[in-house]
Amino acid sequence: MKLIFDKGRSGRRAYRAPACDVPMDSAVPAAMRRSAPARLPEVTELDAIRHFTNLSRKNFGVDSHFYPLGSCTMKYNPKSHEIIARMPGFAGLHPWLAQLPGGEKLTQGALETLYRQERFLSELLGFAETTLQPMAGANGEFTGVMLIAAYFKARGKTTRNVMLIPDAAHGTNPASAVQAGFTCREVSSDAEGNVDLNDLAAKLGDDVAGLMLTCPNTVGMFDRNVEQVCKMVHDAGGLCYCDGANANAIIGRVRPGDLGFDVMHTNVHKTFSTPHGGGGPGAGPVSVVEKLRPFLPVPRIICKPDGSYALDHNQPQSIGQISAFYGNFGVLLRSCAYLLMLGRAGMIRVSENAVLNANYLRVKLAPYYDQKITRMCMHECVFSATRQVAKGVHALDIAKGLIDRGIHPPTIYFPLIIPEALMIEPTETESKETLDEFVEAMIEIAKLTDTDPESLHDAPVTMPVKRMDETLAARKPDLAAPLH
Ligand SMILES: *Cc1c(COP(=O)(O)O)cnc(C)c1O
């Protein structure tokens, strides 16, 4: 097939931009201007549309394929939320408007959606206050541990500089802690996937500022001792952080604030169904207990006694502003719509179905794939391809084999504490029929492992891009390589 560049003919146009009414000479310094026009393909609108439509069809997305990517919660993103986020009254607002003289009056609706969403999340998760500013899960973690650092600094306890990280934590947790100036100390898990309480006791001390617990953790387990873990950390003078990126397993059923956590983040682009992938955009709201409230990022959105909304910069103990403006407004509108659409009863059904779907797969696939921890899981189930490895088929081969069967691969080789891990998260929005198709594909691959393991080494064979060198593809991607 001809590439779009080969189809171009001088003078063809898909769109004509209006003449520029900005004097070019003054607007852009000479050194930054092009000396020759960009070499763009000159094609008709139809050729441009076909180019992008065909490219999009070569991709895997949650709107086209089952996407059980563990820890990523690729649930359905309701399309009605897109309409809401594009309403001119929201989409046309300039982000500075609220801070210009008289601007607050013109942005009451936008401020109210943010203010109310902060209240919804605080109530749903069991905390005193929430900030919507962080623009991703990891950005939320960074904000959360900065709050912990600010808390101890305000109390003169600057020697508490260690963050405890269980080995079943998400990889961003230690990265965020280090970024905020902490040193990490690992705590091991027990055979059931809980924090090992003996190891925790041994790792606690005067230098510990807190513990970051991924809840549910990356093995898909809810820590049975979570309240005890929080108590032990508190007794030792530390604070507890909850990584609730995948709170779809627990929302409506249990409130992390009630369990003893002091601060937590959620990912709206996982738990609250805003679109994600390709690195963003997202949002990672952070909720806190009362004693951390003074340190929250500015500006805060407040409701004045007359019922109007305003931005408050006057928070002397705040850690400052951690993202541009007030966060990812367009994304937060979608999560606000989701919260309003589902309500309290809907949230409970979300977590029930997320857990039901994951356990359905766990039990159906148990005869074919090994599991290191066999108790009930939460939003995801983790298998270990150890039985298949004995026949020369690795987790990677299984993942590639699924692509040929029209399924996005699960997360593989993570969590690190499970060898040859296959981390499968079906999400609550999939039907039983789709789950059954997936089970069939996984069983077919398990059987191929016995009869024709070689064939799995070649997978995927049905895709425009075949098996590639993953390291090279990540380090030196050839984005212009023709797709066949
Ligand atoms: C996805 C995820 C994160 C990181 O979220 P980003 O938005 O990608 O920064 C953190 N913790 C857990 C448990 C996650 O699943």
The ligand as an SDF file (V2000), in Angstrom:
LIG
                    3D

 15 15  0  0  0  0  0  0  0  0999 V2000
   -1.4080    3.1610   37.3080 C   0  0  0  0  0  0  0  0  0  0  0  0
   -0.9680    3.1160   38.6890 C   0  0  0  0  0  0  0  0  0  0  0  0
   -0.1850    4.1570   39.2230 C   0  0  0  0  0  0  0  0  0  0  0  0
    0.3670    5.3060   38.4000 C   0  0  0  0  0  0  0  0  0  0  0  0
   -0.6210    6.0930   37.7750 O   0  0  0  0  0  0  0  0  0  0  0  0
   -0.2300    7.0570   36.5650 P   0  0  0  0  0  0  0  0  0  0  0  0
   -1.4570    7.8280   36.2820 O   0  0  0  0  0  0  0  0  0  0  0  0
    0.1910    6.1740   35.4360 O   0  0  0  0  0  0  0  0  0  0  0  0
    0.9060    7.9230   37.0040 O   0  0  0  0  0  0  0  0  0  0  0  0
    0.1480    4.0860   40.5560 C   0  0  0  0  0  0  0  0  0  0  0  0
   -0.2450    3.0490   41.3210 N   0  0  0  0  0  0  0  0  0  0  0  0
   -0.9940    2.0330   40.8400 C   0  0  0  0  0  0  0  0  0  0  0  0
   -1.3990    0.9100   41.7500 C   0  0  0  0  0  0  0  0  0  0  0  0
   -1.3640    2.0170   39.4990 C   0  0  0  0  0  0  0  0  0  0  0  0
   -2.0900    1.0050   39.0150 O   0  0  0  0  0  0  0  0  0  0  0  0
  1  2  1  0
  2  3  1  0
  2 14  2  0
  3  4  1  0
  3 10  2  0
  4  5  1  0
  5  6  1  0
  6  7  2  0
  6  8  1  0
  6  9  1  0
 10 11  1  0
 11 12  2  0
 12 13  1  0
 12 14  1  0
 14 15  1  0
M  END
$$$$
